[in-house]
Amino acid sequence: TAPSYNHEQVLDDMNDKVLELIDEYSEKEEPFFIYYPTPAVHGPLLPKSEFKGKSGLNAYADIVLQTDDMVGKIMDKLQEKGIDESNPEFK
């Protein structure tokens, strides 16, 4: 890997990019589609420090908790922008 590549930062960087795209695309009139297949459950399993040991089970379960948090941030951003499924104009 490149010297600047940080395995532990990949999930945050990718999720931040999705949140950035939602901000950018939601300002436009046309609908948008983001396909985001997170690599979270593939090795290496490196949960952030706030999730290490949080599950009480193993690194995979900690990553599942971190992934749930990531999805929650995406859902919060969609709601903040008024483009989530609960918005009557969305349907």
Phi, psi and omega in degrees: 000162179292151181303330182274356182285128181237106182307319184289344182261349186304311184297317178296317181298317180293317180294320177299322179295320178297316178297322177297316179296321177299315177302312183294309185288331183289345178279347182266160181284327184280151178293161178222163180225129175239122174260118186230086176274091183300139177275013189306321186269007177255153183293158356283146179275101184233078179296149176299159183304323181291346179250348180297121179078357184296325181285334185077008182247288183195179183297323180297315179295325176296320178294323177298317177297319178295319179296319177300319178296319179297314179297321177301320178294322177293315179298319178299320180294318178298319178294316178303322181276354180073026182238025176268171184295340181282348179280119182302331178287342182289327187287000000 
